[in-house]
């Protein structure tokens, strides 16, 4: 009995250490770098961005997606970076990896890290480079009239069935915005893809998938209700009508340009 | 009449007596003889795969396909860590020993989950693991536990006290693109066998044996032949110096033939092969070694000149089975390349291979050339990305444990059906050449990531009949899994999904008998043990080790 008690005391005295790790020295193993990290990226020309994309495909796309859309790793198209979006902060994340995550240090040259920084920043700022020809104020009225806010939100206003548009004008270029209105099915983020849950009772519920395992499925239905179904009650889950958004290909050309200009004006808070 | 207080003490005394019995280690030290007969001690879980045969099979039968529906949570171990929890615990006479990321060891009372002691090895801030700062488990000999670390140490810790006995540095973990050792070691007789990782980082692979008493290295087998050794010429130029072929998962041992079986990883660089023409031995192979000397007896290369990252690091499963009218000692091997192989484990002879997942890379096997695969043209990675190849980058199987039941004579595999895009990007040669670029090197090239809808990939627990390779039953799950399977004498197969659904299947029919929604991704494989006379099943999910039992 004494042995047991002494064991318990030992256990109580131990603490469980969760490592909170400080930023690391941006050096490669075996190579000491003495130069401090510059505040601005010395490699940000178009050619550097292009080289950065190739490096990104090699080192990053497995987790962050070929288009930076995320997957195992974070979505890099949002322009929001948890570890900071300043050039030296992005540099440090790539150079050192992120402790406590699966992101390991990327072992390339310093110059190449900078080129990757340039490309990653471009991922989240496509729209900043372009100026839309339409009338954004007129576009705002078309946006209201067409009821876009039923599914999309800007700031705190609007629905959740489609992607948030608060900063879409920073993240996406004009071509992408136009295409999203005319042929919305051409590029649907996976989390906004429509699905149909066909119940054994015969009812069909349409919405976007929130979660799924082998026991149940959760979705946001087209009336913005949160729904959950046990798979025991589901006959089939269908994915053959992936876009919940109607095409606006028949929209007047001026209205279309104006809406695109309005969307392009949405830069979010910087 | 006794007082309430005295009564409580009496109850406590009875409980303590019981627990004291549980923890007393009635069988003494875990000798190498006990390890040889590990399957005769179903109450304990003495090594990574349960026994040397790699079966991950429990002879316990209190929990059966009839009563498994009554299984309930008995206790949880809270890992309190963000990393994937991939450990396989050991259980010795009522005490569970497990690793928690990154390199901590816990001793727990196996009945209650209460902690007895904890040991932690602190890694440097930068380690060079490919896929998370993880650890997969321990080995034990006598009263000493052994763990490898991410910074390439092997550590011996006293199982009673948690005190460190010795610590040996295997290799400079910062060399080349970086070395790490996340796997569970294996004790064979008087040697501790330890593998290493780094196939994505341009390392040069090896397998080591250490003296369990002192930590002295006894032999090292280089998985890439060195100048003057047989098969040296299977790498173009200097590519052999950085060819990967690591040994990051745990092997198996056949005492009858005194042979250690260990699988090797992909060659480096994974998808860019311009500088490494040749078969690239011994990457993507199984090695049959003499555990006493580290000498190579034979090898079989599943994927010569691999360009798809199809490591052969699965746990080897040793089965004696009827094949073409003869009893053969085989390795039953569901490889990452999507084929289930039978290899004669006495001599390395290829017997058969049959796909267990969708595959599009192979047009057959050359029986005149010991089963060399006939590779379909147009299946190599391309600069634009090749999306026509199945299985995907993570393979039809990967490192997750398979399980073989001698009762059903079926091999249970948690397989992955998956699409990926294979992209070939130029990778610079690391700087082992004079005049080459300075030390920085591109570490690994995993190809383009997934941009497929979730339903384009899925998982399936399957039961393979080893002699024929036929799939007897299949249980489909939502996502390609990262957890393994364990089968038991109660006719049950246990596993868990990426979404955290822990399940029990009927081992004979595949029918799903029981589930538990842990909602934590399962990255490990279950074990079963006996404590206080009762059967338990433990499996990691999320950062928690969940232990189930009957009432």
Interface residues (C-beta under 8 A of the other chain):
Chain A: X1 X3 X4 X7 X8 X10 X11 X14 X16 X17 X18 X19 X21 X22 X24 X28 X29 X30 X31 X54 X57 X58 X59 X61 X62 X63 X64 X65 X66 X67 X69 X71 X72 X96 X97 X99 X100 X101 X102 X104 X105 X106 X107 X108 X109 X110 X112 X190 X193 X209 X212 X213 X214 X215 X216 X237 X239
Chain B: X13 X16 X19 X20 X23 X80 X81 X82 X83 X84 X102 X104 X114 X115 X116 X117 X118 X120 X122 X125 X126 X128 X129 X130 X131 X132 X174 X175 X177 X178 X201 X385 X393 X421 X423 X425 X427 X437 X438 X439 X440 X441 X442 X443 X444 X445 X446 X447 X448 X449 X450 X451 X453 X454 X455 X477 X478 X497 X499 X500 X501 X503 X515 X517
